[in-house]
Amino acid sequence: MEDWNNLYKENLKGKKSIGFVPTMGALHKGHISLIKRSVSENDVTVCSIFINHTQFNDANDLKNYPITLDSDLQMLQSAGCDYVFLPSREMIYPDDYKYKLTESELSRKFCGAHREGHFDGVLTVVLKLLNIIKCDNAYFGEKDWQQYYLIKGMVRALFLDCNIVPCTLVRELDGLAFSSRNKLLTPENRLKAPNLYRIISSNKSLESMKRELESLGFVVDYLEEMEGRLLVAASLGNVRLIDNVKR
């Protein structure tokens, strides 16, 4: 942490604007779109790579999370990222997660209803990272719509001096939303996965959508509307996919 503080004081403090993209690594085109937007809108862009264990409610999910640091760093360099922050677990959680941030309503719905403690971990680590990086603008993808909404609310509620910037969801050519977890899909399920976007983009009823997804082998956690969005989480095998579309 001392190295980062020195870097901030010597190179970043006083810059007109600092853009920040927090990630857990295993970067893809969705992440890079955030980096490129930050580069275009700020004097300096910082990306963090930290696999945040506190937001995993499933130990196997954490164990299987892909680690691709070498390729991540190459992608960030090509995208024009200025600095990469690679904190250790001890640096982020010197208190061993005794202190945490909890939101009492939205965080208990949708993903939060199926992943106990998930958003406590997300909000806590994002708050810590925003305090460390001291950015002007932080960029989040709209794929994780509930997460974006909660982080935006946290910044407003705690009077943080940072602008939360939503960025358009990026998709593969077949419509599947880019996600680090896509790499964990079996070849068979990778072929099925684009049906998630196809079905939620239809004008069918929620009941019909759910039946169609289940007939294709998806296990649906939720399919519900929020603030003009249709949100879905569904699993294929051991891989949980989330998506959303405007309604």
N, C-alpha and C positions, 0 to 999 in steps of 0.2 A: 504493500500500500504506500510505503514511503516513496518508492520509485515513481508511482503514478502521481502522487502529490507534487513531487519535484518537477515532473514533466509538465503538469498542469501549470504550475507557477512560472516555469521558465518558457514554455512554448504556447500554451493555450490561453492563459488568462489575458484578457484584453482583446482577444480576437472578436471580430464583429459578430460572428455567429458560429456555434458549434452544433453540429448535427450528430445524433446518436442512434445506432441500430443495435439493440440487444438481441442476441441469438444464443442458441444452445449448440451451434455448429451443425455439421452435416448440411452444409449450405447448398441451396438450389437457386433456380432462376427467380423464385419469389423473393428470397432474401436479397439477391443482387439487385432486383428492381428497387428495393428500399434504399440500398446503398447508393445507387445511381441517382435517385431522387434527392437524397441528402447531399450528395456531392454537388448537384446542380443548384441547391438552395442555400448552401452554407459555405463559410470560409474553410472550415475543418470538419471532417467526418471521422467519427470514432465508431468502431464495431466491437462489441464484447462477445466472447465465446465462453460460455460457462454452462455446463450441464447441471441444472439446478435440482438436486435430489429431493428438495422439500416439496416439489410439486408433483412427484410421482407417488401415487397411492398403491402402485403395483411394483413390487421389487423386481419382478422379471422384466417389466417394461423398462425400468431404469437400466437393468443389466444389458438388455438388448438394444439400447439406443445407439445408433451408429456414430462412430467417431472417425472423422475424416479430416484431421487438422491440416495435414500437408496440402491437400487439395483446397481446403477452405482458405488458407492463407494465399494461395495462388489466385483464387477467384477474387479475393478482396483486393489484392494488388492490381489485378487487371481492371477492376471496377473503379479504381481511383481512391479507395479508402486510405486515409492518412495514418490512422493509428488503430491497433488491435489491442484490446484489453483482455488479458488471459488470467483472471484471478483464480486462486486456489479456493477450495472449500473452506479452509481455515481463515482465509482473508475475508470472505463474504460472511461467514458465520462464526466470528470469534466468541459469540455467546452460546454456540451450539444450538441455535434456533430456540432459545428460551423466550426471546421476544419475537412476536409475529404480528402481522396486520390482518385483521379480519373484517370483511364486509358482511352484513347480516341479512341481506335480502336476495339480490340478484345472484350472488355467488353460490346460493343454495339451490338454484334452479338449473335446468338444462345440464351442462357438463358437471356442474357442481353437485347435482343430485346423484350422479353416478360415480363421482370421483371425490371421495371425502378428503377434505383438506387441500385439494388441488389449488384452489384460488387463494388460500392463505399463503401458500408457497409462492405463487406467481406474484401476488401483490407485494409480499415482503421483499422478494429479490429485486423486483423492479424499483421499489422505493429506495433500496440500498444502492442500486446501480445509478439511479438518477442523482442521488446525493453525492456519489463518488465522481461521476463524469462531469456534473455541473453543466449540462448541455442547455442550449436554447430550444432545440427542437428534437423530439424523439419520434421515431417512425415505426409504426406497427401495421402489419398486414390485416386486411379486412376478412381474411379466411377465418381467423380466430375472433369472430365478431363479439362474442360475449367477453372475451379477454380484453379486447380494445375498449369496450364500453366501460368495464370495471376500472381499467387503468385511467381512462379519461376522468371518470368520477372520482377516483382517488386523488388525482392531481388537483382537481377543483376543491375537494373537501379539505385537503391538507395544505392548501395555499402554496403549492410548489410553483416555483418560477420556471416553468417549462411548458412548451406547447406540444401537445400530443397530436401527431399528424397521421390520419388514416390513409392507407395506400391500397389501391385497387388490387383485388385478388388476382393472382396470375395462374393460368391453367396450362396443362399439357395440351398438345394438339387434339387429343381425343376428349378433352373437357375435364379430365381429372384435375382437381386443385393440387398444385405443387405442395408437397409435404415431405419432410425428412423420413416419415414413416412409410412412404410409398416403396422405399427400397426393401422393406420387410415383407411385402406382398409376394405370395407365390406366383409363378407365371400364370396359372389359371385364374387366380383372384385378381391379378393385375388387368386381365382382359375384362373381368366383370366390373371392376371398380368405376369406370366412367359412367355406368348406369346410374350412379348416385346423383350426379349432376343432371343427367338427362331427365330423370324422373322428377326431381324437385323443381325443374324448370317448366314442367307441364302445367296445364290448367286443371288438373284433376283435384279431387278432394284429398284432404290429408289422409283419410282412411284408405282411399284407393292407392295413393302413393305408398303407404306403409305396406299394404298387401303385396304390391308389385315388388317392392324391395325384398320383402321376406321370401317371395317366390323365387327370387334369384339367389338366395342364400345369405342375404344381409341379416344381421341381428340388429334391430333398431333400438337404440337407447332412447332417443326422443326425436320427434318431428313436430316442431311447434313454431308459432309466429311470435316475433318480438320487434316492436318499433319499426314496422314496415318491412321486416325481413323474415324469411322462412329459414329456420335453423334446423340442422339435422346432424346427428351423430349415429353412425352405424358401423358395425364390425364385419370384416371378412376374415375368417379364421381368427388369428390372434391380433390382427391389426385393426385399430379403431380409426375411422376416417370421420372428419367433420367437414361441413360445407355450409354455404348459405347463399340465398339469392334474394333480390328485392322482390316484393309482392305488390 
